[in-house]
């Protein structure tokens, strides 16, 4: 639990006295990459995963509708009194992060997921941003490119159907969507930004499809590791990868306690969570 009492003046830094509890939210299993990253950094952390199978997918929804769903999913997670909440979805971060922070901060730090364009551009060289069709070409993504990749050759690649295929662990559909996006990626690209959290679950398949013979090894940039580290920083909890792996796992499905979707176990990140002890 956190010590937040301060009789006067500015609040002291948050200090942990006991277990760390981190909540993550998304409409589906795109949150698995960030969840696994938290688990690796703090195998003793108690995790709450709040999904929205009744309302998924969020992508086609209006910003107002998506924000309403996200607030409900976050509320279900907050009822379990986590120390921080990670929005494990790029689309929800774009549309709902201000509302989520207005509702829950400062008592509950809320960490969003932003495509890793800044670190990718810092490496120089031509880069591609793989994202959903709705995000590709959006003012949001164009703003990130303008702010962090000015002067770097950037290709925006719409990945039709890839997030949906990953969500359902549809192997044939994943292969087809990855191949189609790879065909839109210029051969000189040296770096790919994974602009949707679902894509991190099939990162090696993306690497194999884009890597050109005789070219330097392709660099992939996801957000999961940075998001997990930021959540721990926000609550003053240091990484402890060698801690006793006794963290519990609570799964909420549109507010109801349940189990990980079967599709989650098709990915290494989901299988890592299967070893967690259910919370009591």
C-alpha positions in Angstrom: 0.0 0.0 0.0 1.0 3.6 -0.4 1.8 6.2 2.3 0.1 9.4 1.2 -0.5 11.2 4.5 1.1 14.7 4.6 0.0 17.1 7.4 1.0 20.2 5.5 3.1 21.5 2.6 3.8 19.5 -0.6 3.1 15.7 -0.4 6.1 13.5 0.1 7.2 11.0 -2.6 5.1 7.9 -2.7 6.7 5.2 -0.7 5.6 1.6 -0.9 5.1 -0.5 2.2 4.0 -3.8 0.9 2.8 -5.2 -2.4 2.6 -3.3 -5.7 -0.7 -3.5 -7.5 -0.9 -2.4 -11.2 -4.1 -2.3 -13.3 -4.2 -2.4 -17.1 -7.1 -1.8 -19.4 -8.0 -2.3 -23.0 -11.0 -3.6 -25.0 -9.1 -6.9 -25.7 -5.8 -8.6 -25.4 -3.7 -5.8 -26.7 -2.8 -5.1 -23.1 -0.9 -8.4 -22.9 2.5 -6.9 -24.0 2.5 -4.2 -21.3 1.2 -6.7 -18.7 4.0 -9.1 -19.5 6.5 -6.2 -19.3 5.2 -5.3 -15.8 5.3 -9.0 -14.8 9.0 -9.2 -15.9 9.9 -6.0 -14.0 7.9 -7.0 -10.9 7.0 -10.7 -10.7 5.7 -10.0 -7.2 3.2 -7.3 -8.4 -0.5 -8.0 -8.2 -2.1 -7.4 -11.6 -5.7 -6.4 -12.5 -6.6 -6.7 -16.2 -9.8 -4.9 -17.2 -11.1 -5.9 -20.6 -14.3 -5.0 -22.4 -15.5 -8.0 -24.5 -19.1 -6.6 -24.4 -17.9 -3.4 -26.2 -15.0 -4.5 -28.4 -13.6 -3.4 -30.7 -13.2 0.2 -29.6 -11.5 1.3 -32.8 -14.7 1.9 -34.9 -16.5 3.7 -32.1 -16.9 7.5 -32.0 -14.5 9.2 -29.6 -17.4 10.0 -27.2 -18.6 6.4 -27.2 -15.1 5.0 -26.8 -14.4 7.4 -23.9 -17.6 6.2 -22.1 -16.5 2.6 -22.5 -13.0 3.3 -21.3 -14.3 5.1 -18.2 -16.5 2.2 -17.3 -13.6 -0.3 -17.8 -11.3 1.9 -15.7 -13.9 2.2 -13.0 -14.1 -1.5 -12.7 -10.3 -1.7 -12.3 -10.2 1.2 -9.8 -12.6 -0.7 -7.6 -9.8 -3.1 -6.8 -7.7 -0.2 -5.5 -4.6 -0.4 -7.8 -1.6 1.8 -7.3 -1.5 2.8 -11.0 -3.6 2.3 -14.1 -2.0 1.6 -17.6 -4.1 2.3 -20.7 -2.8 -0.5 -22.8 -4.4 0.8 -26.0 -3.1 3.5 -28.4 -6.6 4.4 -29.6 -8.0 4.7 -26.1 -5.0 6.8 -25.1 -5.7 9.2 -28.0 -9.4 9.7 -27.2 -9.9 8.9 -23.5 -6.7 9.7 -21.6 -7.7 13.3 -20.6 -11.1 12.0 -19.3 -9.5 9.1 -17.5 -6.9 11.4 -15.8 -9.6 13.9 -14.9 -11.7 11.1 -13.2 -8.9 9.3 -11.4 -5.8 11.5 -10.8 -4.1 12.4 -8.6 -5.2 9.5 -6.4 -4.7 6.9 -9.1 -1.9 7.7 -11.7 -3.0 6.9 -15.2 -0.3 6.0 -17.8 -1.1 6.1 -21.5 0.4 4.3 -24.5 2.0 6.4 -27.2 3.7 5.0 -30.3 7.5 4.9 -29.8 8.2 7.4 -32.7 10.6 9.5 -30.6 13.1 6.8 -29.8 12.7 5.3 -33.3 13.5 8.6 -35.0 16.5 9.1 -32.7 18.2 6.2 -34.4 18.0 7.9 -37.8 17.4 6.1 -41.0 14.2 5.5 -42.8 11.4 4.3 -40.5 7.9 2.9 -41.0 5.0 3.3 -38.6 2.6 0.3 -38.6 -0.7 1.4 -37.2 -4.4 0.7 -37.6 -6.1 2.4 -40.7 -7.9 4.8 -38.3 -4.6 6.0 -36.8 -2.6 6.1 -40.0 -2.6 9.6 -41.4 -4.5 10.9 -38.3 -3.8 14.3 -36.9 -2.5 12.6 -33.8 0.1 10.5 -35.5 1.1 13.3 -37.9 1.7 15.5 -34.8 4.0 12.9 -33.3 5.9 12.6 -36.6 6.2 16.4 -36.8 7.3 16.8 -33.2 9.8 13.8 -33.0 10.7 12.7 -36.5 11.3 15.9 -38.3 13.9 15.3 -41.1 13.7 11.5 -40.8 12.1 9.6 -43.8 8.8 8.2 -42.4 6.3 5.9 -44.1 2.9 5.4 -42.5 1.7 1.9 -43.1 -2.0 1.0 -42.6 -2.3 -2.5 -41.3 -5.8 -3.6 -42.4 -7.2 -6.3 -40.2 -4.0 -7.1 -38.2 -5.3 -6.0 -34.8 -8.5 -8.1 -35.2 -6.5 -11.1 -36.4 -4.2 -10.9 -33.4 -7.2 -10.5 -31.1 -8.6 -13.8 -32.3 -5.3 -15.5 -32.7 -6.3 -16.2 -36.3 -3.0 -17.5 -37.8 -4.0 -17.3 -41.4 -5.4 -13.8 -41.0 -2.3 -12.7 -39.1 0.0 -14.0 -41.9 -2.2 -12.2 -44.6 -2.3 -8.9 -42.8 1.4 -8.9 -42.0 2.3 -9.7 -45.6 0.0 -7.0 -46.9 1.6 -4.4 -44.6 5.1 -5.6 -45.4 4.4 -5.1 -49.1 3.6 -1.4 -48.3 6.8 -1.0 -46.3 9.7 0.5 -48.4 12.7 -1.9 -48.7 15.1 0.7 -47.4 13.3 0.9 -44.0 15.6 0.0 -41.1 13.1 0.6 -38.2 9.5 -0.2 -37.7 7.4 1.4 -35.0 4.6 -0.8 -33.7 1.8 1.7 -33.4 -0.8 -0.6 -32.0 -0.3 -2.7 -28.8 -1.7 -5.8 -30.5 1.2 -5.8 -33.0 3.8 -6.3 -30.2 2.4 -9.8 -29.7 3.5 -10.7 -33.3 6.6 -8.6 -33.4 8.9 -11.4 -34.6 6.5 -12.3 -37.4 6.6 -8.6 -38.5 10.4 -8.6 -38.3 10.6 -11.7 -40.5 8.2 -10.2 -43.1 10.0 -6.9 -43.4 13.6 -7.9 -43.0 15.3 -7.7 -46.4 18.3 -10.0 -47.4 21.6 -8.2 -47.1 20.1 -5.3 -45.1 21.1 -4.5 -41.4 18.9 -6.2 -38.8 15.5 -4.6 -38.6 14.9 -2.6 -35.4 11.4 -2.8 -33.9 10.1 -0.2 -31.4 7.1 -1.1 -29.2 5.8 0.8 -26.2 5.3 -2.0 -23.6 8.6 -1.8 -21.8 8.6 2.0 -21.5 4.9 2.0 -20.3 5.6 -0.6 -17.7 8.7 1.3 -16.4 6.8 4.6 -16.4 3.9 3.1 -14.3 6.4 1.9 -11.7 8.1 5.3 -11.7 4.8 7.1 -11.2 4.2 5.1 -8.0 7.7 5.1 -6.7 8.3 1.3 -7.1 11.7 0.2 -8.3 12.0 -2.7 -10.8 12.8 -5.9 -9.0 13.0 -8.6 -11.7 14.4 -11.2 -9.2 11.6 -10.7 -6.7 9.6 -13.8 -5.6 7.1 -14.5 -8.5 4.0 -14.6 -6.3 2.0 -11.8 -7.9 -1.7 -12.4 -8.3 -3.9 -12.0 -11.3 -7.4 -10.6 -11.5 -9.2 -10.5 -14.9 -12.3 -8.4 -15.3 -14.5 -8.8 -18.4 -16.7 -5.8 -18.8 -16.7 -5.5 -15.0 -17.2 -9.2 -14.3 -14.5 -11.3 -12.8 -13.4 -14.0 -15.2 -10.4 -15.6 -16.9 -8.0 -14.7 -19.6 -9.5 -15.1 -23.1 -8.5 -18.3 -24.7 -6.8 -16.4 -27.5 -4.4 -14.9 -25.0 -2.7 -18.2 -24.5 -1.6 -18.3 -28.2 1.0 -15.7 -27.3 4.1 -16.0 -25.0 2.9 -12.9 -23.1 -0.4 -14.6 -22.3 1.3 -17.9 -21.3 3.6 -16.0 -18.9 0.5 -14.7 -17.1 -1.0 -18.1 -16.8 1.5 -19.0 -14.1 0.2 -16.2 -11.9 -1.9 -17.0 -8.8 -5.5 -15.9 -9.0 -6.3 -13.2 -6.5 -8.6 -14.2 -3.6 
